[in-house]
Amino acid sequence: MARILSILVGLFFTLSLAYTFAVGAYTAATEPEAPTAEHEFHLAPKHVSFASDGPFGKFDRQQLQRGFQVYQQVCSACHSLRHVAFRDLEQLGYNDAEVKAIAAQFTVPKYDTATGEVASNPGMATDYFPPVAYGGQGSPPDLSLIAKARHGGGAYVYSLLTGYQDQPAELLKHFPDSKTPDGLYYNPYFANLNLAMPAPLVDDAVTYSDGTRATLDQEAKDVSAFLIWASEPTMDKRKQTGWPILGFLLFATILGYMSYRNIWANKKH
């Protein structure tokens, strides 16, 4: 009797869960989703092209150096780049002396195994970019993998940097409770439309060493290209290696097929 009762109780709970799931699935499928400001006004990344795009794309070293200059002079005050080593900058076209000079501008914490203390010393080429001691609220994201971590990659970064604007009147008309709070900034390319970072770039925020005019659009594109490189410094090498391998595999496939036809040509009935 107890066994029958336990089976009935289990069956009751199973049917209840199945009914609840079916009702929820039906409701989700038939009832329209309530409109939200984020859903209505969030924009997909702008269309922007980079020299590294596509299977044959290659990094533009001059652009990467300009992008690093923007990062160094503007972004590094708040955002770290902890997965990139100073010596990686040689791939941008800097020589050993220049890399050492760049590294020395940063203070890198180092653990002394003898004393157990942490000392701060000038960076060396073998060190990684140190974490940033940010004094404001929140924790700005590390940028070394941002182009991989965000949908749209470099286009997302570019769109965010160039997307700051006033809230549209239409948004406030339909969603009066969505007014950007004090201390936040409206940007339709950010997921919830408002972020704590003020617009970091303006025209002539930096003075490019190669003489390029530092417009906001140019700065945003250059630093986006640099962050694409930072997220995958070996991209050029991967592409250069990949095509010969694909060619070899194609040749081996054709050779194997021809061998198969030759060996089995007289053995089929």
Order of alpha helices (4+ residues) and beta strands (2+ residues): alpha-alpha-alpha-alpha-beta-beta-alpha-alpha-alpha-beta-beta-alpha-alpha
